[in-house]
Amino acid sequence: MNETIDNQLTVKAANGQDVTISVLDIIDSIEFNKSFMIYSVDGDDGVFASVLDETDTTFALNAITDKMEWDYINAQIDMTLKEEE
């Protein structure tokens, strides 16, 4: 993480390029014992979700691979989008 402005973060993508994301929500799930980040990427109309792995000094956004986690996150994304309307 390079910089934080309100809900925007500049992060390094896997290809090394800087990408600005807007954090829409961070969800701590007791059921899955994980945190998930729902976000948008500047210049893209989509809404994305990743597993948020944090340490004291860094964080990583990892792919969600479990169908039950996706079902949970899709329901959370729907609720987040409705709250923004």
Secondary structure as UniProt FT lines:
FT   STRAND          3..5
FT   TURN            6..7
FT   STRAND          8..12
FT   TURN            14..15
FT   STRAND          18..29
FT   TURN            30..33
FT   STRAND          34..41
FT   TURN            42..43
FT   STRAND          47..54
FT   STRAND          59..62
FT   HELIX           67..84
//
